[in-house]
Amino acid sequence: MRRRVKLQESCAVLLSDEAAWNLKSELMRSVWQPPPSICIPDSLADTRLDLVLEATSLQDIQRAWTAAIKKRFGIDVFKIALRIIPRNTSLFDLSRVAAFKSVLSKRLCENPALAPLLAQDPGMWSNLPNWRVVKNRMLAQGLSQQTWRWLARQRAGYVARVNWSQLSHLSWVNFHAALGRDMPISWVDKQTAALLGFGGLGTWLRRNHENLGNDAALNILRAVRLALQRRESMGKAEHQHELAQQEFPLIADWLLGSAASSTKRPVVISRHWTYDTLMARQAHWHLVEHDLDMGRPNVFWPEVLGMGSLGNNVDFIELNSLNALLSEAKKMHHCVPSYIDRCMAGDVCIFHLQIKGHAPQRGTLEFQRLGLNGWQISQLKGPCNAPVSSQLWSAAHLLLSRIH
């Protein structure tokens, strides 16, 4: 009763170890004294109330914090808030749930599994006589009617695992509903996270949301499963990252190319396939595509630096031909070939940067002409236009100094 701190409305309801340590530190620095109006209850008259904060554990702080929140807002509000906003629930969220406790309780009694969908827009809580408002909001974001009915039959854990603010996550939910099968909850995060390494799969799933029960869709599901199983079997994080950056985009190219083709005998991935079978098929497909690319007339333009090394396992290769741009586009999933006119005019020059070692990194670097003999960095992107690390940026600036 002799310590108090001022908390923000964004403070988390469930404290992590770091947040518990920060709260403990604030309490230890507190100099607040209780006013005379605060009286000690008779039941605690002979109890020692001066708690030695230095001796308390983080778990004690977390338990005391949870108990204080339950006492302040009530257990019912606490439970409803965690069901609607299962991750990163704040004190402000508890206040909003407390204001609309009755209407939220009625909706959750009708269908508790759909609780996380209520967090999409708390502004609709004031007029929520049924689930129709929530349903219309989700349909406007791209959810299908079939998916809505499928979600109503799922466990609460499935809906809570999905990040409903990301269209890529929503496209996977449509995909699962179209296949009409129950997905293990443990796979939800992994599959949606896999889109970071699978490039355009999310776009394909969104554009084909009305036809996701064909062989192409099943191929995507089974290929992603095989790829994720291989990724999970690798112990080191750097090896998992390398797999997602180098092999997953190749698999995605093959899957999307096969889905767009009109062959009479399309490839169907069966349950007997392994990851090695998958890689062999995509390698064969890329060789065929490479032969088709090489059949086109190539175009060259003058080099600025060519290729070389910057030291510390950093290499650079200048892209000075049409085939080089096409190869970079397949490897990095960029729209690099669209810059061919500017490359031929000498307005820009494009390089492929690569850091070798136990944690390899790749990036596409573009220099833009500045004046008669000057250059400046216009952009540096990783695979699928992802941001790159500080090491690649340092290498880019070192390469810029060589051009000057």
C-alpha positions as CSV (number, residue, x, y, z in Angstrom):
1,M,0.0,0.0,0.0
2,R,3.0,2.3,0.0
3,R,3.9,1.9,-3.7
4,R,2.0,3.1,-6.7
5,V,2.9,3.8,-10.4
6,K,1.1,5.6,-13.2
7,L,0.1,3.2,-16.0
8,Q,-0.8,3.9,-19.7
9,E,-4.1,2.6,-21.2
10,S,-2.0,0.6,-23.7
11,C,-0.4,-1.5,-20.9
12,A,-0.8,-5.2,-21.5
13,V,-3.2,-7.2,-19.4
14,L,-1.0,-10.4,-19.5
15,L,2.4,-9.2,-18.5
16,S,5.4,-10.7,-20.3
17,D,8.6,-11.2,-18.2
18,E,10.0,-7.9,-19.6
19,A,6.8,-6.0,-18.8
20,A,6.7,-7.5,-15.3
21,W,10.3,-6.4,-14.8
22,N,9.5,-2.9,-15.9
23,L,6.5,-2.8,-13.5
24,K,8.6,-4.1,-10.7
25,S,11.3,-1.4,-11.4
26,E,8.7,1.4,-11.4
27,L,7.3,0.1,-8.1
28,M,10.7,0.1,-6.5
29,R,11.3,3.7,-7.6
30,S,7.9,4.8,-6.3
31,V,7.8,7.3,-3.5
32,W,4.0,7.5,-3.1
33,Q,2.5,7.5,0.4
34,P,-1.1,6.5,1.0
35,P,-3.3,9.4,2.2
36,P,-5.0,9.2,5.6
37,S,-8.3,8.5,4.0
38,I,-7.1,5.0,3.1
39,C,-7.8,2.9,6.2
40,I,-6.4,-0.5,6.8
41,P,-9.2,-3.1,7.3
42,D,-9.5,-4.6,10.8
43,S,-8.8,-8.0,9.4
44,L,-5.4,-6.8,8.4
45,A,-4.6,-4.9,11.5
46,D,-1.9,-7.3,12.7
47,T,-0.5,-8.2,9.2
48,R,2.8,-7.0,7.9
49,L,2.0,-5.0,4.8
50,D,5.4,-3.8,3.8
51,L,6.3,-6.2,1.0
52,V,10.0,-6.3,0.1
53,L,9.8,-5.8,-3.7
54,E,13.4,-6.7,-4.2
55,A,12.7,-10.2,-3.1
56,T,9.6,-10.7,-5.2
57,S,9.8,-12.8,-8.4
58,L,8.5,-11.8,-11.8
59,Q,5.8,-14.5,-11.4
60,D,4.6,-12.9,-8.2
61,I,4.3,-9.6,-10.0
62,Q,2.4,-11.2,-12.8
63,R,0.0,-12.9,-10.4
64,A,-0.6,-9.7,-8.4
65,W,-1.2,-7.8,-11.6
66,T,-3.8,-10.3,-12.8
67,A,-5.5,-10.4,-9.5
68,A,-5.7,-6.6,-9.4
69,I,-7.2,-6.4,-12.9
70,K,-9.8,-9.0,-12.1
71,K,-10.8,-7.1,-9.0
72,R,-11.0,-3.8,-10.9
73,F,-12.9,-4.9,-14.0
74,G,-14.5,-8.2,-12.8
75,I,-13.8,-11.8,-13.8
76,D,-16.5,-11.8,-16.5
77,V,-15.1,-8.8,-18.3
78,F,-11.5,-10.2,-18.0
79,K,-12.6,-13.5,-19.7
80,I,-14.6,-11.9,-22.5
81,A,-11.7,-9.6,-23.3
82,L,-9.2,-12.4,-23.6
83,R,-11.6,-14.4,-25.9
84,I,-12.2,-11.4,-28.2
85,I,-8.6,-10.1,-28.2
86,P,-6.5,-13.2,-27.3
87,R,-3.2,-11.5,-28.1
88,N,-1.9,-8.1,-26.8
89,T,-5.0,-7.3,-24.7
90,S,-4.6,-3.8,-23.1
91,L,-6.3,-1.9,-20.3
92,F,-8.1,0.2,-22.9
93,D,-9.5,-3.0,-24.4
94,L,-10.8,-4.0,-21.0
95,S,-12.5,-0.7,-20.6
96,R,-14.3,-1.0,-24.0
97,V,-15.4,-4.6,-23.2
98,A,-16.8,-3.5,-19.8
99,A,-18.8,-0.8,-21.6
100,F,-20.5,-3.3,-23.9
101,K,-20.4,-6.4,-21.6
102,S,-24.1,-7.3,-22.0
103,V,-24.3,-7.3,-25.8
104,L,-20.9,-9.1,-26.2
105,S,-22.0,-11.8,-23.7
106,K,-25.2,-12.4,-25.8
107,R,-23.3,-12.8,-29.0
108,L,-20.7,-15.1,-27.5
109,C,-23.4,-17.3,-26.0
110,E,-24.7,-17.8,-29.6
111,N,-21.3,-18.6,-31.1
112,P,-18.2,-18.5,-28.8
113,A,-15.8,-19.7,-31.6
114,L,-16.2,-16.4,-33.5
115,A,-15.2,-14.2,-30.6
116,P,-11.9,-12.9,-32.3
117,L,-13.9,-11.6,-35.2
118,L,-15.6,-9.1,-32.9
119,A,-12.2,-7.4,-32.5
120,Q,-12.2,-6.3,-36.2
121,D,-14.1,-3.1,-35.4
122,P,-15.1,-2.3,-31.8
123,G,-17.2,0.6,-33.3
124,M,-19.9,-1.9,-34.2
125,W,-20.4,-3.1,-30.6
126,S,-22.9,-0.4,-29.9
127,N,-25.3,-1.8,-32.6
128,L,-24.8,-5.6,-32.5
129,P,-28.3,-7.2,-32.3
130,N,-26.9,-10.3,-34.2
131,W,-23.9,-11.5,-36.1
132,R,-25.0,-10.0,-39.4
133,V,-22.9,-6.8,-39.0
134,V,-19.8,-8.9,-38.3
135,K,-20.5,-11.2,-41.2
136,N,-21.0,-8.3,-43.7
137,R,-17.7,-6.8,-42.5
138,M,-15.8,-10.0,-43.1
139,L,-17.4,-10.6,-46.5
140,A,-16.4,-7.1,-47.6
141,Q,-12.8,-8.0,-46.7
142,G,-12.8,-11.1,-48.9
143,L,-14.3,-13.9,-46.8
144,S,-16.6,-16.2,-48.7
145,Q,-20.1,-17.3,-47.6
146,Q,-18.8,-20.9,-47.5
147,T,-15.9,-19.8,-45.2
148,W,-18.3,-18.1,-42.8
149,R,-20.3,-21.2,-42.4
150,W,-17.1,-23.3,-42.0
151,L,-15.7,-20.9,-39.4
152,A,-18.9,-21.2,-37.3
153,R,-18.1,-24.9,-36.8
154,Q,-14.5,-24.5,-35.9
155,R,-12.9,-24.5,-32.5
156,A,-12.2,-21.1,-30.9
157,G,-8.5,-21.7,-31.1
158,Y,-8.5,-21.8,-34.9
159,V,-10.1,-18.4,-35.3
160,A,-7.9,-16.9,-32.6
161,R,-4.7,-18.0,-34.3
162,V,-5.5,-16.1,-37.5
163,N,-4.4,-12.5,-37.9
164,W,-7.5,-11.1,-39.4
165,S,-5.9,-7.8,-40.4
166,Q,-3.7,-9.5,-43.0
167,L,-5.2,-10.5,-46.3
168,S,-2.8,-13.4,-46.7
169,H,-4.1,-15.0,-43.5
170,L,-7.6,-14.6,-44.7
171,S,-6.8,-16.2,-48.0
172,W,-5.6,-19.3,-46.2
173,V,-8.8,-19.5,-44.2
174,N,-10.8,-19.4,-47.5
175,F,-8.5,-22.1,-48.8
176,H,-9.1,-24.4,-45.7
177,A,-12.8,-23.9,-46.0
178,A,-12.9,-24.7,-49.7
179,L,-11.1,-28.0,-49.0
180,G,-13.7,-28.7,-46.3
181,R,-11.3,-30.4,-43.9
182,D,-10.3,-29.7,-40.3
183,M,-6.8,-28.2,-40.1
184,P,-4.7,-28.8,-37.0
185,I,-4.4,-25.5,-35.0
186,S,-0.6,-25.9,-34.8
187,W,-0.4,-25.6,-38.6
188,V,-2.3,-22.3,-38.9
189,D,0.6,-20.0,-37.9
190,K,3.1,-22.0,-39.9
191,Q,1.1,-21.9,-43.1
192,T,0.3,-18.2,-43.0
193,A,3.9,-17.4,-42.1
194,A,5.0,-19.6,-45.0
195,L,3.6,-17.0,-47.4
196,L,6.6,-14.8,-46.6
197,G,8.8,-17.3,-48.3
198,F,6.2,-18.4,-51.0
199,G,5.9,-15.1,-52.7
200,G,2.9,-14.9,-54.9
201,L,0.9,-17.7,-53.4
202,G,-1.2,-15.3,-51.3
203,T,-2.1,-13.3,-54.4
204,W,-3.1,-16.5,-56.3
205,L,-5.2,-17.7,-53.4
206,R,-7.1,-14.4,-53.2
207,R,-7.7,-14.2,-56.9
208,N,-8.9,-17.8,-57.2
209,H,-11.0,-17.8,-54.0
210,E,-14.1,-19.2,-55.8
211,N,-12.3,-22.2,-57.3
212,L,-10.0,-23.6,-54.6
213,G,-11.1,-27.3,-54.7
214,N,-9.2,-28.3,-57.9
215,D,-5.9,-30.1,-58.4
216,A,-3.9,-26.9,-58.4
217,A,-5.2,-25.9,-55.0
218,L,-4.5,-29.4,-53.6
219,N,-1.0,-29.2,-55.0
220,I,-0.4,-26.0,-53.2
221,L,-1.6,-27.3,-49.9
222,R,0.5,-30.5,-50.1
223,A,3.6,-28.8,-51.4
224,V,3.5,-26.2,-48.6
225,R,3.0,-29.1,-46.1
226,L,6.1,-30.9,-47.4
227,A,8.1,-27.7,-47.4
228,L,7.2,-26.8,-43.9
229,Q,7.9,-30.3,-42.7
230,R,11.4,-30.0,-44.2
231,R,11.8,-26.6,-42.6
232,E,10.8,-27.9,-39.1
233,S,13.2,-30.8,-39.4
234,M,16.2,-28.4,-39.6
235,G,17.4,-27.5,-36.2
236,K,19.3,-24.2,-36.8
237,A,17.4,-21.0,-37.5
238,E,19.9,-19.9,-40.1
239,H,19.3,-23.1,-42.1
240,Q,15.5,-22.6,-41.9
241,H,15.9,-19.0,-43.1
242,E,18.2,-20.1,-46.0
243,L,15.6,-22.8,-47.0
244,A,12.8,-20.3,-47.0
245,Q,14.8,-17.7,-49.0
246,Q,16.3,-19.9,-51.6
247,E,14.1,-23.0,-52.1
248,F,10.6,-21.9,-51.2
249,P,10.4,-19.3,-54.0
250,L,11.5,-21.9,-56.6
251,I,8.7,-24.2,-55.4
252,A,6.2,-21.3,-55.6
253,D,7.2,-20.5,-59.2
254,W,6.6,-24.1,-60.2
255,L,3.2,-24.3,-58.4
256,L,2.0,-21.1,-59.9
257,G,3.3,-22.0,-63.3
258,S,1.6,-25.4,-63.2
259,A,-1.6,-23.8,-62.0
260,A,-1.6,-21.4,-65.0
261,S,-0.7,-24.1,-67.6
262,S,-3.3,-25.9,-69.7
263,T,-1.6,-29.2,-70.2
264,K,-3.8,-32.3,-70.7
265,R,-1.9,-34.3,-68.0
266,P,-1.3,-31.9,-65.1
267,V,1.0,-33.0,-62.3
268,V,-0.9,-34.1,-59.2
269,I,1.1,-34.2,-55.9
270,S,0.1,-37.3,-54.1
271,R,0.6,-38.2,-50.4
272,H,3.5,-40.5,-51.4
273,W,5.6,-37.5,-52.5
274,T,8.6,-36.4,-50.4
275,Y,10.3,-33.0,-50.3
276,D,13.1,-34.4,-52.6
277,T,10.4,-35.4,-55.2
278,L,9.1,-31.9,-55.0
279,M,12.5,-30.3,-55.5
280,A,13.3,-32.6,-58.4
281,R,10.0,-31.7,-60.2
282,Q,10.5,-28.0,-59.7
283,A,14.1,-28.2,-60.9
284,H,13.0,-30.0,-64.1
285,W,10.3,-27.3,-64.7
286,H,12.8,-24.5,-64.2
287,L,15.2,-26.1,-66.7
288,V,12.5,-26.3,-69.3
289,E,11.5,-22.7,-68.6
290,H,15.2,-21.7,-68.9
291,D,15.4,-23.3,-72.3
292,L,12.4,-21.3,-73.4
293,D,14.0,-18.1,-72.0
294,M,17.2,-18.8,-73.8
295,G,15.3,-19.2,-77.0
296,R,14.4,-15.5,-77.0
297,P,16.9,-13.0,-78.5
298,N,19.1,-11.6,-75.7
299,V,19.8,-7.8,-75.3
300,F,23.0,-6.4,-73.8
301,W,24.1,-2.9,-72.6
302,P,27.5,-1.6,-71.4
303,E,28.8,-2.6,-68.0
304,V,29.6,-0.1,-65.2
305,L,31.5,-2.3,-62.8
306,G,30.8,-5.9,-63.9
307,M,31.3,-8.5,-61.2
308,G,33.6,-8.8,-58.2
309,S,34.0,-9.0,-54.5
310,L,33.7,-6.4,-51.7
311,G,35.5,-8.6,-49.1
312,N,34.0,-10.3,-46.1
313,N,32.3,-12.9,-48.3
314,V,30.3,-10.2,-50.1
315,D,30.1,-10.6,-53.9
316,F,28.3,-8.4,-56.5
317,I,27.2,-9.2,-60.1
318,E,26.0,-6.5,-62.5
319,L,22.9,-7.4,-64.5
320,N,23.7,-6.1,-68.0
321,S,21.5,-8.3,-70.2
322,L,17.8,-9.2,-70.6
323,N,18.4,-12.8,-69.6
324,A,20.2,-11.6,-66.5
325,L,17.2,-9.5,-65.5
326,L,14.8,-12.4,-66.2
327,S,17.0,-14.7,-64.1
328,E,17.0,-12.2,-61.3
329,A,13.2,-11.8,-61.5
330,K,12.8,-15.6,-61.1
331,K,15.3,-15.9,-58.3
332,M,14.3,-12.8,-56.3
333,H,10.6,-12.4,-57.3
334,H,11.0,-8.8,-58.4
335,C,9.6,-6.9,-61.4
336,V,13.3,-6.3,-62.5
337,P,12.7,-6.8,-66.3
338,S,10.5,-3.8,-66.4
339,Y,13.6,-1.6,-65.9
340,I,15.2,-2.8,-69.2
341,D,14.5,0.5,-71.1
342,R,16.2,2.6,-68.3
343,C,19.1,0.2,-68.2
344,M,19.7,0.4,-71.9
345,A,19.4,4.2,-71.7
346,G,22.1,4.2,-69.0
347,D,19.8,5.9,-66.4
348,V,20.1,3.0,-63.9
349,C,22.3,0.0,-63.3
350,I,21.3,-3.0,-61.3
351,F,23.4,-5.4,-59.2
352,H,22.8,-8.7,-57.4
353,L,24.4,-8.6,-53.9
354,Q,25.2,-11.8,-52.0
355,I,26.6,-12.4,-48.6
356,K,28.0,-15.9,-48.2
357,G,28.5,-17.9,-45.0
358,H,26.5,-19.6,-42.3
359,A,23.7,-17.0,-42.7
360,P,23.6,-16.1,-46.4
361,Q,21.7,-13.1,-47.6
362,R,20.7,-11.8,-51.1
363,G,19.5,-8.5,-52.4
364,T,18.9,-6.6,-55.7
365,L,20.5,-3.2,-55.7
366,E,19.6,-0.4,-58.1
367,F,21.8,2.7,-58.7
368,Q,20.3,5.8,-60.4
369,R,22.4,8.2,-62.4
370,L,23.0,11.5,-60.6
371,G,24.4,14.1,-63.0
372,L,26.9,13.3,-65.7
373,N,29.2,10.9,-63.7
374,G,27.5,10.5,-60.4
375,W,25.3,7.7,-59.0
376,Q,23.0,7.2,-56.0
377,I,21.2,4.3,-54.4
378,S,17.6,4.3,-55.5
379,Q,16.5,1.0,-53.9
380,L,17.7,-2.2,-52.3
381,K,15.3,-5.1,-51.9
382,G,15.5,-8.7,-50.7
383,P,13.5,-11.7,-52.1
384,C,9.8,-10.8,-52.7
385,N,10.7,-7.1,-52.1
386,A,11.4,-7.8,-48.4
387,P,13.6,-5.3,-46.4
388,V,17.3,-6.2,-46.2
389,S,19.7,-6.2,-43.2
390,S,22.2,-3.5,-42.3
391,Q,25.0,-5.7,-43.6
392,L,23.6,-5.6,-47.1
393,W,23.1,-1.8,-46.8
394,S,26.7,-1.4,-45.8
395,A,27.8,-3.5,-48.8
396,A,25.6,-1.3,-51.1
397,H,27.2,1.9,-49.8
398,L,30.7,0.3,-50.3
399,L,29.8,-0.6,-53.8
400,L,28.5,3.0,-54.4
401,S,31.9,4.3,-53.4
402,R,33.6,2.1,-56.0
403,I,31.4,3.5,-58.8
404,H,32.5,7.0,-57.9
